[in-house]
Structure formats: C-alpha cells, structure tokens
Amino acid sequence: MLEIDLPHINADNRLRKVLAAALPNQNGSKNSPNLPATYWDASFFNLPQVKIFQEASTAEQLAMVEIANRSLLEEAYFIEKAGVGYMAKMVLLAETIEERMLYGLFTADETIHLSHLSYFCPESELTNSQDPFLSLLAEVIEDADKTVLLFVLQVVLEGWGLSHYRRLAKECHHQPLAEVFRSFLQAEARHHSTGNILFHQISLSPSSRGNIIDLLSRFLLMVQVGPQNVLGAIEQVKGHLSRKQKIQILQELDTENHSRTRLDLLRSLMVGDSVQSIVESLENRGAFQPLPAHQCVF
C-alpha cells in the first residue's frame, strides 16, 4: 500500500531549503500578508440566488464566501498532493523505459503544482482532509490495480480536472492564482492523453471492469448530490439547518442543472469500445442522472 496523505516536515528542517532550491522560482513569499481571503466571488457559487444568503448580514455573506473559497482551494491542494503519490506509483508500475520516463516527468509536474498551490494554503490548515471525494481518491491510488488507476484517475478524473481548472482560472479574481491554474493545463492535458493511450492498450479484465464500475458509481454519486460544499459553508455560518431549509437551498442553487453539467462532461470522457459495458452498467444504475434536491439531503 502506498501512503498518500503524508505529513509535512517541520518548518526548520533543512530538507525544506533543498526542496526550495530545486523548485522553480515563485513570486512572493508564503507569508505574504497580501493574499486575499476570497479568490472567487459569491456568483461563482450561485450564492446570490439563495434566500438565506440574501437575508444574511454582510459579515455572514463574506464568511460564507470565504469558507466556500477555502474548501475549493483545499480540494485542489489535496488533489495535487495525491497526484504526486499517484505519479510516483506509476513510475514503479511502468512496463517500458519510455513509460517510466513519462511518469517521472509527470511526478515533477504534480510536485510543481503542489508547490504553487501551497503558497496560497497555510500548511497548518491542511492535514488529513475528511472530504469523501478525497478519501475515495486516496483509496483508489493506494489499492487499485494499474488498469483501474489509468481509467478512473487519468482518463476520467484528469479529463474532468482540465475543465475544472479552466473554470477556476477563468473566474478567479486574483491574477496570480488564476495564472497558477492556467499553468496547470498543458501538463494535465498530457497526463490525460497518456492515460487514454495506455488504457486502450490494455485488455480489460472482468475484475478490473467491476472495480471501475463500483468506484465510478461512488464518485458519480458525489456529483449527483449537487454542491454540498456550498451548502456546508452556509450551515457553518448560520448554524444548524433543518432538512426543509437544506432542500430549499439546494433548489435555489439549481442543484440538478449544476450536477447535470458535470455528469454530462464525465460521461463524454468515457469513450471507446472497451468501456461501452462500463458506461452501460453506470447508466443502468442511473449514475449519470442528477438527483432532485430532496434526494440530496441525508
């Protein structure tokens, strides 16, 4: 098993100096006081159309947006952190020298991405995330076989990540962070295309097919239930919300259209004769159908 969620070393450890010297130069300092609390505004999260947000005080509104921002940024940080471990694992699983060389380069890509995001994320706040998506991501990387890794992570999730990072860059109001996300795109496109090439060279076993279907079903369910992180940000500020309130908020967030757009994108990434049975199985489970608000509250 490969441990993905490794701890950071102490701030005074000499390895930090070696790492800093090896990484490409970054503008500014991690301790810069000029970093804003929000990089994406309320409209990015569809908050202005939510009644409880409209009626909140200015301070409460700002707090909701800040929490939603932090959640989005931390998710990106943990994805890149997992990516370093994933690419390192794929170096060991490579079957040709060219494949090993590529994954060595990809490990460096993810390392640089993680370093750039770390500038915007205080390490003190980034320990052992309990987010279900990130937990699933770690589970796949640590336990899945190579075929499953290629399809779930590089074909599907890296493909989704390209669209996600483009939107984050386009709608970010802090130019340095927007440029960071734009700088990821070329490397992420290489990772995605390599995953497609390698996956379609492999014969898909019944066991791997079953694992892919189960894992993607779990991931797609997280998409089907809509913007739970935004709902969570509201609840953190306003306190306990009733089931009725949560349903109303998700309806106002237009949860079905929010999920449908993402599910359609994910479905479009699953192409090729070898994956048709995977797509059909997921469709039979209703995994590509967004859920109405009342089914998104547990």
C-alpha positions, -999 to +999 in steps of 0.1 A: +000+000+000+012+035-009+005+061+018-008+092+000-016+117+029+020+122+041+027+148+068+048+180+063+082+182+079+090+209+105+095+244+092+132+245+103+141+211+087+170+216+063+152+195+036+130+225+030+160+245+018+170+217-006+135+215-019+131+253-023+164+254-043+152+226-065+117+240-073+111+267-099+112+302-085+078+316-072+069+352-069+063+364-034+065+347+000+043+322+015+039+345+045+028+374+023+001+395+041-014+405+007-032+372-001-070+379-003-095+358+016-116+353-015-105+344-050-139+335-064-169+357-057-204+348-044-217+344-080-192+317-088-210+295-062-246+307-072-250+322-037-268+354-047-298+334-057-301+317-023-326+334+000-308+327+033-277+343+017-297+373+005-310+379+040-277+374+058-256+402+071-226+415+051-203+398+075-221+365+073-222+367+035-184+373+034-179+344+058-199+320+036-179+330+005-146+327+024-155+291+036-165+281+001-133+295-013-112+277+012-130+244+005-124+248-032-087+257-028-080+229-003-097+204-026-073+214-054-043+212-030-052+177-019-058+166-055-023+177-064-009+162-033-025+128-042-012+133-077+024+133-066+019+100-049+000+086-079+026+095-105+053+081-082+034+048-080+030+048-118+068+051-122+071+018-104+043+002-124+057+013-158+064-015-183+087+004-207+115+029-202+095+055-221+065+050-199+088+053-168+104+084-181+070+100-188+057+093-153+090+106-139+082+139-157+046+138-146+057+134-109+077+166-113+046+183-128+025+174-098+052+184-074+054+218-090+016+222-090+015+212-053+043+237-045+024+265-063-008+258-045+010+256-012+018+293-015-020+300-012-027+274+015-013+276+050+000+241+059-014+244+094-049+241+079-041+212+055-040+180+075-059+148+069-089+161+049-121+141+056-137+151+023-154+120+009-141+126-026-105+130-014-109+099+007-121+079-023-092+093-044-067+081-018-084+047-017-081+043-054-044+053-056-034+031-026-053+000-035-064-002-072-046-021-100-029-004-129-059-007-153-083+008-128-058+036-120-054+045-156-091+047-163-105+062-132-077+087-125-062+096-158-090+091-183-119+103-162-107+124-133-078+141-152-102+148-180-127+164-156-098+183-139-089+200-172-124+216-174-125+223-137-091+241-137-100+261-168-131+274-150-112+281-118-086+301-138-112+320-159-134+331-129-107+337-104-104+374-094-068+371-081-045+372-111-015+353-096-038+323-086-056+324-119-022+322-136-013+292-114-044+273-126-037+282-162-002+270-159-015+235-149-035+229-181-008+218-205+006+193-181-029+180-171-037+175-209-005+154-213-015+133-182-050+128-196-039+118-231-012+094-218-038+077-197-061+073-227-032+058-248-021+033-221-056+023-210-066+014-246-035-008-250-046-030-220-071-058-221-098-051-196-103-080-172-138-087-156-123-079-122-109-045-133-142-037-151-162-045-119-138-023-097-141+006-122-179+004-122-180+003-084-156+032-079-171+054-105-206+047-091-194+061-058-177+091-074-207+099-096-230+098-066-209+126-051-216+146-082-253+137-084-260+152-049-250+187-060-230+215-044-227+200-009-197+221-001-216+253-007-245+240+015-219+232+042-204+267+040-239+282+046-245+259+076-211+267+091-221+304+093-258+301+100-257+271+123-279+240+121-302+239+091-334+218+090-339+193+062-365+216+047-341+245+047-314+224+031-337+213+004-348+248-003-311+260-005-302+232-029-332+241-051-321+277-051-286+266-060-302+249-090-286+216-079-300+195-108-285+216-135-253+220-115-249+182-114-262+176-149-235+197-165-208+178-146-223+144-152-226+150-189-189+160-190-179+129-172-200+107-194-183+123-225-149+112-212-158+075-212-154+066-249-142+036-268-154+000-274-136-014-244-156+009-220-190+006-235-200-020-210-188+002-182-209+031-194-240+008-199-236-005-163-234+030-149-264+041-170-284+012-157-276+023-122-288+058-130-253+071-122-255+098-149-288+113-137-287+143-114-308+139-082-336+163-072-329+184-041-349+163-017-327+133-025-295+152-019-302+157+018-294+128+041 
